[in-house]
Structures are given as C-alpha cells and as structure tokens.
Amino acid sequence: MTGAAQWARGGMSIGSVLDLLRPDFPDITISKIRFLEAEGLIRPERTPSGYRRFSIADCERLRFVLTAQRDQYLPLKVIKEQLEAIDSGAATLGVREARARAHSARDNELAVPSENGQSAHGASVGGPRRLGVVPGEVSPDELRFDHEIRLTRADLLTQADIDEKFLNDLIRANLITPGAAGFFDAEAVTLARTAKAMAEFGLEARHLRAFKLAADREAALVAQIAAPIAKSRDAGARARAEEMVRELAALSLTLHTCLVKASVRNSLGG
C-alpha cells in the first residue's frame, strides 16, 4: 500500500514512515522515531490497540527535525523551541526549504561533515560530537528505549504470536522479565518472536541461556567503563554516561556480529 493510500485510511505506520524518510536519512531507525516522540517533537495519534499512526504533518515535522540535526547540528532543545514557535504561528515549517537544503547537502560533499566531524577534505567542522557508528552496522540510536510502551501478558502473546507455555519457558530462562507492575516492553515482543524462530531449528528456551549470559557480561563491561562518568558531579554527567553506554553497546553488538560471522564461516570451512 502506498503512503498516500495509508494517509487516506487514517495515517501511516511507523515502518512506512521509516521507508519514506530513509532515502534522505539513511541512519533513521524506528527507535530514533520513538525517541523523538518521547522527547515531544512529534505527536502521532494512537490506535485503540496502541499503534502509532502518522499524518502528513507528523512526517514533515520529522523531516524538519532530522534536517536540523544533520545539517545544522542543533540540539533537540533548540529544535523543540523552533517547533513550538511554528505551532504558535510565530514561524513556518519551511518544508520545501528544508528539503532543498537536504538535497543540496547530499550533492555537495564539501558542505556536509563526516562522522568524525571533518569535511570531505579533512577540515574540521564545528558542532557537537556525533555518536560513532560503524557504517552498515548497529547505530547507537537503536539503543534508545521506548519507556512509554507497556504491554500486558495478553498483548505480548498476541503480538509475538506465542502461547503461554512458550512465554513461561522464556521467563523461567530469564530471557524475558516483566516489570514490577507485570508489564512488558516492546523489546520483549522482538525477543519472543526471535526465540520462536530459533525454536523452529530445535533451540529451546534453555538453550538460549548462553546468549543471555554473554549479553549480561557485555553489558556489565560497558557499564563498568561508563560508571566513573555517571558518578561525576559535573552538569550533564549522566547524559554523557548514557551516550557513552549507547555508543559502546552499539559497537559491542557490531563486534559480536562480526565475530559470529567469522566463527560460522570457519566452522563451515569457508
């Protein structure tokens, strides 16, 4: 179904919005969109079942935010103030201008800083440090969490398409842990679906404990590195620590992927 058809039927899904924006913003992720929503920069409607539905205006606001971040390196606080001015009528969104700047930036590599903060000729470009990411692999933005998502047990069973026994097995294996109030987050759905797919190859929940133990060790190492910064009394110390955790976690996932690929290739005699 095309984007226009989805808008006519009451808005686009988050996946469709991702497909719409990705040609101009290759690094955009679903987690990034959820984070911008949590920060109050976009306000998509929700269906009775809790799914987001994005309007044309929502997509244009997203494009405005992403362009301001990429081309002007503006912090979210400033971008939010600009959007509030637009909402109050004191300014205009300037979508056509934003798109023109985006296309111009892509066509002129000298004008766009690279990930290490330099132009195409290596000249240093001003602006805040951007999170490091190995091209084509895990982005730190994917490590942002949607704390607003709270799923009941029934929701999880439905969305993951699993039965009670399988969910109980995952919980007993400590692969999925409900919150204090008994709710689950969005990651639980992805994890349950993945575990179900692996079960088709004969891997039961108890076999997946090895993955959980490895993940816990990696997370502990990342937290240990960031802990001194988090404990600092400097202003913004916690935010810097969280940024470091996301970046290190993303890099560790990329490294893990590379190591698994190499090991599988070796085991197959490749």
N, C-alpha and C positions, 0 to 999 in steps of 0.2 A: 504494500500500500504506500502511495506517495505521501510526502509530508503535507501537501495541500489537502489530500483526502483525509488524512488524520486530523488536521486542523478543523476541517469541516465537520468531523464527527466528535469534536469536543477536545481537541488538543493532541499533542504528540507525546509519546512515551519517552522516557529518559534515554533509551537506546537509540531511538530515532533522532533525537536532538544531538546525540553524540555523533551519529553518522552525518548529520547536517553540518556540524561545526568542524569536524576533523580535517576536511580539505584545507581550511585556513589555519587550524590549530592542531597540528598532528599529535601534540602531547596531551590533549584533553582526555580526561578519563571520567567515568561515572562517579568515582569518589571525589574528584575535583568539583563536579557539578553539585554533588550533595554538600560538600564543604561550603561552597558559595551560598547555597541555600541556608545552611546553618548559620552563616555569618550575616544573613538578612539582605544579601544583594539581589536575590531573586526570590519570588514567592509563587511558585507554581501551585495550581489547585490540586487537591487530592480527591481521588475517587472514594466512594464509601468503603472500599476494601483497603484504602491507604496508598494506592499507587499514584505517583505524580503524573499530572497532565500539563504539558507546557503549551502556552499560547504563542502567537507570533511575537507579542510584546516581550514575553519571557526570553525567547530566543535572541531577540535584538539586544536586550539588557545583558545577556550572557556574552554576546559578541562584543558589546561595548566594554565590559569588564575585562575580558581576555585580551582585547586590543590594548587597553590602557596598561595592563600588566606587562605585556610583551614589548610594546613599542615605547612606553614612557616610564616603565619600571615604577609605577605608582603603587604605594601601599594600599591595602584594602580599605583602610580607614578613610583615605582621601577619595578613593573611588566611590565609597559609600556616600560620602558627603556630596559628591558630584551628582550621584543618582537621586539623592534627596532633593537637591536643587532642581533637578529635572522633574521630579514628582510634584514639586510645589509650583512649577511653571516658571521658575527663575532662569531656567536654561533648557536647551533642547538636546535630545539624544544624539543627533548628528550621525545617524547610522550610515548614511551614504558616505560622509566624510571619513568615518571610522573604517569602512570597508576600503575606501580609496587608499588610506594610509597603510592598511594591512597589505594590499596588493603591491603598493609601491615599495614597502619594506621587503617583501619577498623578492621583488625584481631587482632590488639594489642591495646586494650583499654588503656593500661598504657601510650601509646605514644601520645594519642590524648587528648588535653584539652577539658573539657566540656564547656558548655555555660558560666559557671561562672568563667572560667579561671583556673580550677583545673584539676588535673589528676584523674584517677579512684580512687586513694587512698586519694584524697583530697589535694595533694601537689600543691602549687601554681606554675603556669606555666607562663613564660614571654610572652610578646606580647601585642599588643594594645587591648583595651577593645572592645568586640564584642557587637552588639546590642542585647538587651534582647528580647526574644520571648517565649511565652507560647507554648510548643510543640503541634503541630497539629492544631494551630490556625493561626492568621494573622501574617505574617512576616513584619518587618519594611521595608525590601527591596521592598515590594509591594507598598509602599507609595512613591517610586521614580517615577517621572513623565517624560514621553517622550515628551519633548518640541518641537521635530522636526516634530511631526505629526500635519499636518494642513489639515483638511477636509473641503471641500466645503459643502454647504447645500445639493447639489445633492448626494455627496459622503455619507453623513450621512443617507439620506433617503434610499439609496441603501443598504449600509452595515447593517443598523439596520432593514431594511425591514418594514418601516413605511411609512405612507402617510403624505402629507403636513399638513392636519388638526391636526393629532396627534402631529406632531412636534410643530406646533403653540401652541397647548394646553400645551405642556411641557415647552415651552419658557415663555408663559404667567404665568404659575405657578412658574416660576423662578427655575425650576428643571434643565434646560439646558440653559446656557448662552453663546452665541457666543463671540469670542474675538473682539478686537477693529476693526480688518480688516474683520470681518464677518466669520472667520473660526472657526471650532470646533476641539476639541482634541479627542484622542482615547477613553477617558473615556465617552464622550458623546454617543458613539455607544453602549457601555455596559449599560449605564443608560437607553437609549431609548429602547433597547431590553428588559431590566428588567421591565420597565414601561409597555411595550406592553404585556409581560407575565402576569403582575399583572392585566392589564385591562381585561384579559380573565376571571378573578374572579369578575369582576364588579367594580374594583377600577379605577376611573378616575383620570386624572392628578391632579385635585383639591384636591382629597383625599390624594394624596401623599405629599401634602404640610407639613403635620405633620412630615414626615420623614426628609424633608429638614430643618425645624425649629430645630428639635432635633440635626441634624448633625451640623448646624451652632452654636448651643450652645456648643456642644462638642469641635468643632474646636476653638471657642473663648477661652474656658478654657485651651486648650493645648497651644495656642498662648500666653496667659497671663503668663503661667508658664515659657515659653522659652524666653519671651521678655527681661528680665534682662540680660540674657547671650548674646542675639543678639546685645544689645546696648553697650556691653563692648568693650573697645578699644584694648583688647588683640588680638594678632595674632591668627587667626583661630577661633575667637569667633562666627562668622556667621556659619561656618561649624559645630561647636559643637551645636549651637542652632538648625540647621536644622536636625542634627542627633537626638537630643532630641525630636523634634517635630515628626519625623517619628516613634520613639520608643513609645512615649506616644499615638500617634494616633493609632498605631497598637494595643497597649494594650487596648485602649478605645473601639476599634472595637471588640476585643475578649470579653471584659466585656459586651458590648452591646449584642453580640450574646448569651452569657450565660444567661443574664437577660431575653432576649426574649424567649429563650428556656424554662426557668423556668416559666415565665408567661403563655406561651402557655400550658405547662403541667398542671399548676394549673387551668387554665380556662377550661381544658378538664377533670378536676377531676382526673388527674393522680397522 
